[in-house]
Amino acid sequence: MKTSLRLFGTFATFALLLAVSSSALADCKSVKGRIISDVVLQYSDGAPCLSPLCTEGRLTGQLKGQLRYFATAAAPYNDLLMPMVPVPQNVAASTGIITLSPHHFCSGDLVFADTSAFSYDSDPSVSGKFEGIVSAIETIIAGTGTCAGATGRLRLQGVFDNGCVDCRYVGKVCLPDSEMESDNGGSDSDD
Protein backbone atom coordinates (compact mmCIF):
# COMPACT_ATOMS: atom_id res chain seq x y z
CA MET A 1 0.00 0.00 0.00
CA LYS A 2 2.84 2.41 0.88
CA THR A 3 4.53 1.61 -2.43
CA SER A 4 1.30 2.35 -4.33
CA LEU A 5 0.83 5.67 -2.51
CA ARG A 6 4.45 6.64 -3.10
CA LEU A 7 4.15 5.72 -6.79
CA PHE A 8 0.90 7.69 -7.06
CA GLY A 9 2.50 10.70 -5.30
CA THR A 10 5.50 10.59 -7.64
CA PHE A 11 3.23 10.36 -10.68
CA ALA A 12 0.99 13.21 -9.43
CA THR A 13 4.02 15.43 -8.76
CA PHE A 14 5.44 14.68 -12.22
CA ALA A 15 2.08 15.42 -13.87
CA LEU A 16 1.77 18.71 -11.97
CA LEU A 17 5.29 19.79 -12.92
CA LEU A 18 4.63 18.88 -16.55
CA ALA A 19 1.39 20.87 -16.59
CA VAL A 20 3.04 23.92 -14.98
CA SER A 21 6.06 23.80 -17.29
CA SER A 22 3.97 23.42 -20.45
CA SER A 23 1.69 26.30 -19.45
CA ALA A 24 4.78 28.45 -18.89
CA LEU A 25 5.96 27.63 -22.41
CA ALA A 26 2.91 28.91 -24.26
CA ASP A 27 0.17 31.44 -23.84
CA CYS A 28 -2.88 30.52 -25.91
CA LYS A 29 -5.73 32.78 -26.92
CA SER A 30 -8.96 32.12 -28.73
CA VAL A 31 -9.25 34.35 -31.78
CA LYS A 32 -12.05 35.28 -34.16
CA GLY A 33 -12.73 37.86 -36.81
CA ARG A 34 -13.32 38.46 -40.50
CA ILE A 35 -11.26 38.15 -43.65
CA ILE A 36 -11.63 40.53 -46.58
CA SER A 37 -9.51 39.76 -49.64
CA ASP A 38 -9.35 40.03 -53.42
CA VAL A 39 -7.99 37.69 -56.07
CA VAL A 40 -4.87 39.33 -57.52
CA LEU A 41 -2.59 38.76 -60.49
CA GLN A 42 0.02 40.99 -58.87
CA TYR A 43 0.49 41.87 -55.19
CA SER A 44 0.41 45.50 -54.02
CA ASP A 45 4.22 45.55 -53.77
CA GLY A 46 4.49 44.60 -57.46
CA ALA A 47 5.36 40.92 -56.95
CA PRO A 48 3.57 38.73 -59.53
CA CYS A 49 1.19 35.91 -58.64
CA LEU A 50 3.01 32.74 -59.66
CA SER A 51 0.35 30.23 -58.60
CA PRO A 52 -3.12 29.07 -59.72
CA LEU A 53 -4.73 31.48 -57.21
CA CYS A 54 -3.42 34.47 -55.22
CA THR A 55 -5.30 36.76 -52.87
CA GLU A 56 -4.37 39.78 -50.83
CA GLY A 57 -6.36 41.45 -48.09
CA ARG A 58 -6.77 41.95 -44.38
CA LEU A 59 -8.05 40.35 -41.21
CA THR A 60 -10.10 42.08 -38.55
CA GLY A 61 -10.62 40.89 -34.98
CA GLN A 62 -7.91 39.46 -32.76
CA LEU A 63 -5.56 38.76 -35.69
CA LYS A 64 -5.92 42.20 -37.23
CA GLY A 65 -3.40 42.52 -40.05
CA GLN A 66 -2.53 42.22 -43.72
CA LEU A 67 -2.61 38.84 -45.46
CA ARG A 68 -1.14 37.41 -48.62
CA TYR A 69 -2.21 33.99 -49.97
CA PHE A 70 -0.91 31.83 -52.78
CA ALA A 71 -2.21 28.40 -53.75
CA THR A 72 0.39 25.67 -53.94
CA ALA A 73 -2.13 23.40 -55.69
CA ALA A 74 -5.69 23.79 -56.95
CA ALA A 75 -7.81 21.21 -58.73
CA PRO A 76 -11.26 19.67 -58.87
CA TYR A 77 -11.84 17.97 -55.52
CA ASN A 78 -11.64 14.45 -56.96
CA ASP A 79 -8.27 15.09 -58.63
CA LEU A 80 -6.54 16.66 -55.65
CA LEU A 81 -7.83 14.92 -52.53
CA MET A 82 -10.02 11.89 -53.14
CA PRO A 83 -9.85 10.48 -56.67
CA MET A 84 -11.91 7.41 -55.74
CA VAL A 85 -14.89 9.29 -54.25
CA PRO A 86 -17.48 10.80 -56.61
CA VAL A 87 -18.41 14.42 -55.78
CA PRO A 88 -20.31 17.08 -57.73
CA GLN A 89 -18.43 18.76 -60.57
CA ASN A 90 -18.63 22.19 -58.94
CA VAL A 91 -16.41 21.30 -55.95
CA ALA A 92 -12.70 22.10 -55.91
CA ALA A 93 -9.89 21.98 -53.39
CA SER A 94 -6.69 23.90 -52.90
CA THR A 95 -3.69 23.96 -50.64
CA GLY A 96 -1.61 27.04 -50.08
CA ILE A 97 0.33 29.37 -47.83
CA ILE A 98 -0.98 32.45 -46.01
CA THR A 99 1.38 35.04 -44.61
CA LEU A 100 -0.19 37.34 -42.04
CA SER A 101 1.50 40.45 -40.69
CA PRO A 102 -0.49 41.07 -37.50
CA HIS A 103 -0.44 44.50 -35.93
CA HIS A 104 -1.66 43.80 -32.39
CA PHE A 105 -1.16 40.09 -31.66
CA CYS A 106 2.60 39.80 -31.92
CA SER A 107 5.38 41.65 -33.74
CA GLY A 108 6.26 39.72 -36.87
CA ASP A 109 4.62 37.46 -39.43
CA LEU A 110 2.54 34.33 -38.91
CA VAL A 111 2.72 31.76 -41.72
CA PHE A 112 -0.18 29.32 -42.17
CA ALA A 113 -0.54 26.17 -44.28
CA ASP A 114 -3.98 26.31 -45.89
CA THR A 115 -6.29 23.47 -46.93
CA SER A 116 -9.46 24.77 -48.60
CA ALA A 117 -12.55 23.36 -50.22
CA PHE A 118 -14.67 25.42 -52.62
CA SER A 119 -18.21 24.88 -53.81
CA TYR A 120 -18.41 27.27 -56.72
CA ASP A 121 -21.38 28.64 -58.63
CA SER A 122 -19.84 28.53 -62.11
CA ASP A 123 -16.70 26.95 -63.55
CA PRO A 124 -13.85 29.45 -62.94
CA SER A 125 -12.09 28.31 -66.12
CA VAL A 126 -15.17 29.39 -68.11
CA SER A 127 -16.45 32.39 -66.14
CA GLY A 128 -13.05 33.78 -65.17
CA LYS A 129 -14.36 34.28 -61.61
CA PHE A 130 -13.94 32.32 -58.40
CA GLU A 131 -17.31 32.61 -56.66
CA GLY A 132 -19.11 30.35 -54.22
CA ILE A 133 -18.62 29.03 -50.70
CA VAL A 134 -15.21 28.38 -49.13
CA SER A 135 -14.26 26.39 -46.03
CA ALA A 136 -10.67 26.03 -44.86
CA ILE A 137 -8.35 24.95 -42.09
CA GLU A 138 -5.30 27.18 -41.50
CA THR A 139 -2.42 25.70 -39.46
CA ILE A 140 0.45 27.88 -38.22
CA ILE A 141 3.71 26.49 -39.59
CA ALA A 142 6.12 29.36 -38.83
CA GLY A 143 6.48 32.79 -37.34
CA THR A 144 8.99 35.66 -37.36
CA GLY A 145 9.94 38.20 -34.70
CA THR A 146 7.94 37.70 -31.50
CA CYS A 147 5.63 35.41 -33.49
CA ALA A 148 8.47 32.83 -33.72
CA GLY A 149 7.46 29.56 -32.08
CA ALA A 150 3.74 30.23 -32.56
CA THR A 151 1.38 27.29 -32.93
CA GLY A 152 -2.32 27.07 -33.57
CA ARG A 153 -5.09 26.52 -36.03
CA LEU A 154 -7.93 28.57 -37.53
CA ARG A 155 -11.16 27.50 -39.20
CA LEU A 156 -12.33 29.77 -41.99
CA GLN A 157 -15.64 29.78 -43.83
CA GLY A 158 -17.64 32.17 -45.91
CA VAL A 159 -18.62 33.60 -49.26
CA PHE A 160 -15.92 33.84 -51.91
CA ASP A 161 -16.51 36.15 -54.91
CA ASN A 162 -13.09 36.77 -56.45
CA GLY A 163 -11.89 37.01 -52.87
CA CYS A 164 -13.33 36.63 -49.40
CA VAL A 165 -16.25 39.04 -49.25
CA ASP A 166 -17.96 37.58 -46.18
CA CYS A 167 -15.50 35.18 -44.56
CA ARG A 168 -15.01 34.57 -40.86
CA TYR A 169 -12.28 32.82 -38.91
CA VAL A 170 -12.24 31.30 -35.44
CA GLY A 171 -9.47 29.39 -33.71
CA LYS A 172 -6.64 29.39 -31.23
CA VAL A 173 -3.14 30.84 -31.43
CA CYS A 174 -0.38 30.04 -28.95
CA LEU A 175 2.80 32.06 -28.51
CA PRO A 176 5.72 31.58 -26.14
CA ASP A 177 4.43 32.98 -22.82
CA SER A 178 6.49 36.16 -22.68
CA GLU A 179 5.69 37.09 -26.28
CA MET A 180 1.87 37.47 -26.05
CA GLU A 181 0.99 41.14 -26.31
CA SER A 182 -1.62 42.30 -23.82
CA ASP A 183 -3.68 44.35 -26.30
CA ASN A 184 -4.90 41.89 -28.90
CA GLY A 185 -6.57 44.66 -30.90
CA GLY A 186 -9.79 42.72 -31.41
CA SER A 187 -13.33 43.63 -30.70
CA ASP A 188 -16.45 41.64 -30.06
CA SER A 189 -18.06 43.24 -33.11
CA ASP A 190 -15.81 41.16 -35.37
CA ASP A 191 -17.50 37.86 -34.55
Residue pairs with C-beta under 8 A, 6 or more apart in sequence:
23 177
24 177
25 176
25 177
26 151
26 174
26 175
26 176
26 177
27 174
27 175
27 176
27 177
27 179
27 180
28 152
28 172
28 173
28 174
29 62
29 172
29 173
29 174
29 180
29 184
30 62
30 170
30 171
30 172
31 61
31 62
31 63
31 105
31 154
31 169
31 170
31 171
31 172
31 173
31 184
31 186
32 61
32 62
32 168
32 169
32 170
32 171
32 186
32 190
32 191
33 59
33 60
33 61
33 62
33 63
33 64
33 168
33 169
33 186
33 190
33 191
34 59
34 60
34 61
34 166
34 167
34 168
34 169
34 190
35 57
35 58
35 59
35 67
35 156
35 158
35 164
35 167
35 168
35 169
36 57
36 58
36 60
36 163
36 164
36 165
36 167
37 55
37 56
37 57
37 58
37 67
37 69
37 163
37 164
37 167
38 55
38 56
38 57
38 162
38 163
39 53
39 54
39 55
39 130
39 162
39 163
40 49
40 54
40 55
40 56
41 48
41 49
41 54
42 48
42 49
43 49
43 54
43 56
43 68
44 56
49 70
50 70
51 70
51 71
51 72
51 74
51 96
52 71
52 73
52 74
52 94
53 69
53 70
53 71
53 74
53 94
53 96
53 130
54 68
54 69
54 70
54 71
55 67
55 68
55 69
55 163
55 164
56 66
56 67
56 68
56 69
57 66
57 67
57 163
57 164
58 64
58 65
58 66
58 67
59 65
59 66
59 67
59 100
59 102
59 169
60 186
60 190
61 169
61 186
61 187
61 190
61 191
62 104
62 105
62 173
62 184
62 185
62 186
62 190
63 100
63 102
63 105
63 110
63 154
63 169
63 173
63 186
64 102
64 103
64 104
64 105
64 185
64 186
65 100
65 101
65 102
65 103
65 104
65 105
66 100
66 101
67 98
67 99
67 100
67 101
68 98
68 99
69 96
69 97
69 98
69 99
69 114
70 96
70 97
71 94
71 95
71 96
72 94
72 95
72 96
72 97
73 80
73 94
73 95
73 96
74 80
74 92
74 93
74 94
74 95
75 92
75 93
75 94
76 89
76 91
76 92
76 93
77 87
77 91
77 92
77 93
77 117
78 85
78 86
78 87
80 92
80 93
80 94
80 95
81 93
88 119
90 119
90 120
90 121
90 122
90 123
90 132
91 117
91 118
91 119
91 120
92 117
92 118
92 120
92 124
93 115
93 116
93 117
93 118
94 114
94 115
94 116
94 118
95 113
95 114
95 115
95 116
96 113
96 114
96 116
97 111
97 112
97 113
97 114
98 111
98 112
98 114
98 138
99 109
99 110
99 111
99 112
100 109
100 110
100 111
100 112
101 108
101 109
102 109
102 110
102 147
103 185
104 181
104 183
104 184
104 185
104 186
105 147
105 173
105 175
105 181
105 184
105 185
106 143
106 145
106 146
106 147
106 150
106 175
106 179
106 180
106 181
107 145
107 146
107 147
107 181
108 143
108 144
108 145
108 146
108 147
108 148
109 143
109 144
109 145
109 147
110 140
110 142
110 143
110 147
110 150
110 173
111 140
111 141
111 142
111 143
112 138
112 139
112 140
112 141
112 154
113 138
113 139
113 141
114 136
114 137
114 138
115 136
115 137
116 134
116 135
116 136
116 156
117 134
117 135
117 136
118 130
118 132
118 133
118 134
118 160
119 132
119 133
120 130
120 131
120 132
120 133
120 160
121 131
121 132
122 129
122 131
124 130
129 161
129 162
130 160
130 161
130 162
131 160
131 161
131 162
132 159
132 160
133 157
133 158
133 159
133 160
134 156
134 157
134 158
134 159
134 160
134 164
134 167
135 155
135 156
135 157
136 155
136 156
136 157
137 153
137 154
137 155
137 156
138 153
138 154
138 155
138 156
138 169
138 171
139 152
139 153
140 150
140 151
140 152
140 153
140 173
142 148
143 149
143 150
143 175
146 175
146 179
146 181
147 175
147 179
148 176
148 179
149 175
149 176
149 179
150 173
150 174
150 175
151 173
151 174
152 171
152 172
152 173
152 174
153 171
153 172
154 169
154 170
154 171
154 173
155 169
155 170
155 171
156 164
156 167
156 168
156 169
157 167
157 168
158 164
158 165
158 166
158 167
158 168
159 165
159 166
159 167
160 167
168 191
